[in-house]
Amino acid sequence: MAKLYFHYSTMNAGKSTLLLQAAHNYQEMGMDCFLLTADFDDRAGEGKIGSRIGFAKSATTYGTNDDLFALIEDRLTQGPIACVMVDEAQWMSKAQVWQLARAVDDLGVPVMCYGLRVDFRGELFPGSATLLALADEMREVRTICHCGKKATMVIRKGADGKAVTDGAQVQVGGNETYLSLCRRHWREETGT
């Protein structure tokens, strides 16, 4: 039975690594997966999903206005797929998450989404909020703060290395831009 899954965490928890490992496992068993990533995220290269530990795999890119149900339906005309996997799922719109849910319900294809739960301001991303509401199953991927407690928040660092508390919700970046922290240390860094 197909389900909509949401694997969520903060930065540097290994979400993309888990996605790539799962895709590899399917491939080893002779099953194809349909990998999706946002068209503006080119950190691993255009049309690639990459992890901090050096693994990468080609993926189909989608734009903010693309219909993901139509993309999946079109991909199915080329042959069966065992699973759809979406990296950086927080960047999807509410409508796109509903399109994925429709693909699960109407096309019978499992969809695994991997993404952040909250942004640097401690607010839900639209894609994450909708996934939290619609997902059949959710899994927290854990990482730690420098103090050893579970990291649930993230700060965006400015040019001076200090926490930024305003700006656009979406800014592509990695360790040079973001730092995962527990709530206590996030509050200290942001002055909240």
C-alpha positions as CSV (number, residue, x, y, z in Angstrom):
1,M,0.0,0.0,0.0
2,A,1.5,3.3,-1.1
3,K,2.1,6.0,1.5
4,L,3.4,9.5,1.8
5,Y,6.4,9.6,4.1
6,F,8.2,12.7,5.6
7,H,11.7,12.3,7.0
8,Y,12.5,15.6,8.7
9,S,15.2,17.2,10.7
10,T,17.5,20.2,10.9
11,M,20.6,20.8,8.9
12,N,23.4,18.2,8.8
13,A,21.4,15.3,10.1
14,G,22.0,13.1,7.0
15,K,18.6,13.4,5.2
16,S,20.1,13.4,1.7
17,T,22.4,10.6,2.7
18,L,19.4,8.5,3.8
19,L,17.6,9.3,0.5
20,L,20.6,8.2,-1.5
21,Q,21.0,5.0,0.5
22,A,17.3,4.2,0.1
23,A,17.6,4.8,-3.7
24,H,20.7,2.6,-3.8
25,N,18.8,-0.2,-2.0
26,Y,15.9,-0.1,-4.5
27,Q,18.4,0.0,-7.4
28,E,20.2,-3.1,-6.0
29,M,16.9,-4.9,-6.0
30,G,16.3,-4.0,-9.7
31,M,13.7,-1.4,-8.9
32,D,13.7,2.2,-10.3
33,C,13.1,5.2,-8.2
34,F,12.1,8.7,-9.4
35,L,14.3,11.3,-7.7
36,L,13.2,14.9,-7.5
37,T,15.0,18.1,-6.4
38,A,14.3,21.8,-6.6
39,D,15.7,23.4,-9.8
40,F,17.5,26.1,-7.9
41,D,19.5,23.8,-5.6
42,D,22.7,23.1,-7.5
43,R,25.1,22.5,-4.6
44,A,25.8,19.0,-5.8
45,G,25.6,20.1,-9.5
46,E,22.6,20.8,-11.7
47,G,20.1,18.1,-11.5
48,K,21.8,16.2,-8.7
49,I,21.1,15.2,-5.1
50,G,24.3,15.1,-3.0
51,S,25.3,14.5,0.5
52,R,28.0,16.1,2.7
53,I,29.9,12.7,2.7
54,G,30.4,12.9,-1.0
55,F,27.6,10.7,-2.6
56,A,25.5,12.1,-5.4
57,K,22.9,10.9,-7.8
58,S,21.1,12.4,-10.8
59,A,17.6,13.7,-10.2
60,T,14.8,15.3,-12.1
61,T,14.4,19.0,-11.2
62,Y,11.2,20.8,-10.6
63,G,10.3,24.4,-10.4
64,T,8.1,26.2,-7.9
65,N,5.1,26.2,-10.3
66,D,5.5,22.6,-11.7
67,D,2.8,20.1,-11.2
68,L,4.5,17.1,-9.4
69,F,1.5,14.8,-10.0
70,A,1.9,15.5,-13.8
71,L,5.7,14.9,-13.5
72,I,5.2,11.5,-11.8
73,E,2.4,10.5,-14.2
74,D,4.6,11.4,-17.2
75,R,7.5,9.4,-15.7
76,L,5.2,6.3,-15.3
77,T,4.7,6.3,-19.0
78,Q,8.3,5.3,-19.3
79,G,7.9,2.3,-17.0
80,P,7.1,1.4,-13.4
81,I,8.8,3.0,-10.5
82,A,9.0,1.6,-7.0
83,C,9.1,4.9,-5.2
84,V,9.3,8.7,-5.7
85,M,12.0,10.4,-3.5
86,V,12.0,14.2,-3.0
87,D,15.1,16.0,-1.5
88,E,14.8,19.3,0.3
89,A,11.0,18.8,0.5
90,Q,10.6,21.9,2.7
91,W,10.9,24.0,-0.5
92,M,7.7,22.6,-2.1
93,S,4.6,24.6,-2.1
94,K,1.4,23.5,-0.3
95,A,-0.1,22.7,-3.7
96,Q,2.9,20.5,-4.6
97,V,2.6,18.5,-1.4
98,W,-1.0,17.9,-2.2
99,Q,0.0,16.8,-5.7
100,L,2.3,14.2,-4.1
101,A,-0.5,13.0,-1.9
102,R,-2.6,12.6,-5.0
103,A,0.1,10.6,-6.7
104,V,0.1,8.2,-3.6
105,D,-3.6,7.9,-3.6
106,D,-4.4,7.9,-7.3
107,L,-1.3,6.4,-8.9
108,G,-0.4,4.0,-6.0
109,V,3.2,5.2,-5.9
110,P,5.0,5.5,-2.5
111,V,6.5,9.0,-2.0
112,M,9.4,9.6,0.4
113,C,10.1,13.3,1.2
114,Y,13.2,14.4,3.0
115,G,13.5,18.0,4.4
116,L,13.8,20.5,7.1
117,R,11.0,21.1,9.5
118,V,11.8,24.7,10.5
119,D,13.7,27.6,9.1
120,F,16.4,29.8,10.7
121,R,13.6,31.9,12.4
122,G,12.0,28.8,14.0
123,E,9.1,28.9,11.6
124,L,7.7,26.0,9.5
125,F,8.4,26.0,5.8
126,P,5.1,25.8,3.8
127,G,6.2,22.4,2.3
128,S,7.0,21.0,5.8
129,A,3.8,22.3,7.4
130,T,1.8,20.6,4.7
131,L,3.8,17.4,5.0
132,L,3.3,17.4,8.7
133,A,-0.4,17.6,8.1
134,L,-0.7,15.1,5.3
135,A,2.0,12.5,5.7
136,D,1.0,8.9,6.4
137,E,4.2,8.3,8.3
138,M,6.8,10.7,9.7
139,R,10.3,10.0,10.9
140,E,12.6,12.5,12.7
141,V,16.2,12.2,11.6
142,R,18.3,13.3,14.6
143,T,21.5,15.3,14.8
144,I,23.2,17.0,17.7
145,C,24.0,20.5,18.9
146,H,27.6,21.3,20.0
147,C,26.4,20.7,23.6
148,G,25.4,17.1,22.9
149,K,21.7,17.7,23.1
150,K,19.4,16.9,20.2
151,A,19.5,19.7,17.6
152,T,16.0,20.8,16.5
153,M,16.7,24.4,15.3
154,V,19.1,26.0,12.9
155,I,20.6,29.5,12.6
156,R,21.7,31.3,9.5
157,K,25.1,32.9,9.9
158,G,25.8,36.4,8.5
159,A,29.1,37.5,7.0
160,D,30.3,38.2,10.6
161,G,29.4,34.7,11.7
162,K,26.6,35.8,14.0
163,A,23.0,34.6,13.7
164,V,20.8,36.4,11.3
165,T,17.2,36.8,12.4
166,D,15.5,38.2,9.2
167,G,15.7,37.7,5.5
168,A,14.3,35.4,2.8
169,Q,13.1,32.1,4.2
170,V,14.9,30.2,1.4
171,Q,18.6,30.6,1.0
172,V,20.5,27.6,-0.4
173,G,23.6,26.9,1.7
174,G,25.5,24.4,3.8
175,N,27.9,24.5,6.8
176,E,29.2,27.9,5.7
177,T,25.7,29.4,6.1
178,Y,23.8,27.3,8.7
179,L,24.4,25.7,12.1
180,S,22.2,23.2,13.8
181,L,21.5,23.8,17.5
182,C,19.3,22.7,20.4
183,R,16.5,25.1,21.2
184,R,18.3,26.6,24.2
185,H,21.4,27.5,22.2
186,W,19.3,28.7,19.2
187,R,17.5,31.1,21.7
188,E,20.9,32.3,22.9
189,E,22.2,32.9,19.4
190,T,19.1,34.7,18.2
191,G,18.3,36.6,21.3
192,T,14.9,35.1,21.5
